[in-house]
Amino acid sequence: MDWFKKGTFIAYTEQLKKAFPAFLHHDLEHVLDILPLGVNKIQLHTAEVCTIDDLFHTSTLVVCHKQELLTIPYRIYFNEPVRGKEAELSPAQTAILNCIYLRHHDGYVRQRRMKQLLDYPEDWIIPFTFQLLGDYVLEILQVLDQHANDKNIPQYKNFVLENQLNYQQTESRMVSYWNEYYRRSRFTELKNYPGRKIFDRIMG
């Protein structure tokens, strides 16, 4: 851990604090305590171990939640915490943790974490879940399709009304991925693509 500096750890934690509404920061502190932000060796799902220089992508997603500005990492590159430590978190803290890992570089992690948020009712998770509409992994969209249901579509609508630019960017990303990966195979028509169906449901 020679590469790691205290200032780097503080910078990472400050980045994550900017991603969540202020009323969650007390719970976020408990989550930050179990994140492996001092480790720059990441385990891939292929079992390969890679060493990286920065645990956060340089790009961010800037959105609003009830008029509060949030800056969400575009991608994160740190490992998941030890499972036993996760079990000690409250439901709200667990949801925070899952939202953080919705930005993980590994699609398998994003999919699994989205599944764990399916029944979480609070609307502050929407700035994170909405971004998955621009994901290229079909299985993630299929999980998100279960979340964007009649119960919380109003939450998605409210987010879109407050974040028109992010909505347009995410929709464009969804269409681009459909065109690149699925147009000539499983979904020859955009209207049948899960990402398009979810967008239409939100805006319907």
Number of C-alpha atoms within 10 A of each C-alpha: 8 6 9 13 11 8 9 15 14 12 12 16 17 11 16 19 19 16 22 24 16 12 8 14 18 10 16 22 13 17 23 19 12 16 18 14 20 17 17 19 16 17 16 12 11 6 8 8 11 10 10 13 10 13 19 20 13 10 11 15 15 17 23 17 18 12 9 10 14 20 18 22 22 17 20 18 22 22 21 17 16 11 9 8 12 16 10 12 17 13 12 15 21 20 22 25 22 22 24 22 25 27 24 23 18 17 19 15 19 23 22 16 21 23 16 13 20 15 9 12 12 12 15 18 19 21 26 23 20 19 21 23 25 20 19 20 16 19 16 24 22 14 17 23 18 13 20 21 14 11 9 15 17 15 19 20 17 15 22 21 12 15 17 12 13 19 20 12 12 19 17 13 17 23 19 15 17 26 15 11 14 18 16 11 9 11 15 13 14 15 11 11 19 21 27 19 14 21 20 11 16 19 13 8
